[in-house]
Amino acid sequence: MADENVKSKTLGHAGSGAEGPTFANHDPASHRRRDAEAMTIIGGFLAILAALVLIGVVWNDEGLSLRVGIGAGALLMAVGLGGVFLGMRLRRVRD
């Protein structure tokens, strides 16, 4: 019987109370903050990647490949900056 108590405490069953969190304890605002931070980080990464793509395209390509590369880099930049601004907006929104 003592082994069962040790086993249940080490597994941390959610129904046992203090050992594990329940769904009622989660705060929706903390999820929104986490999502906003993730969106900002991913958007920043894509914006930096787009800047590198644009630099590489302008540096090396010419003709049609230059126009296609600039279009792809601009689209990637738009998605990245959109993610950054969406993350900033989600961070400011309060209920």
Beta strands, then each sheet from edge to edge (+ up, - down):
end
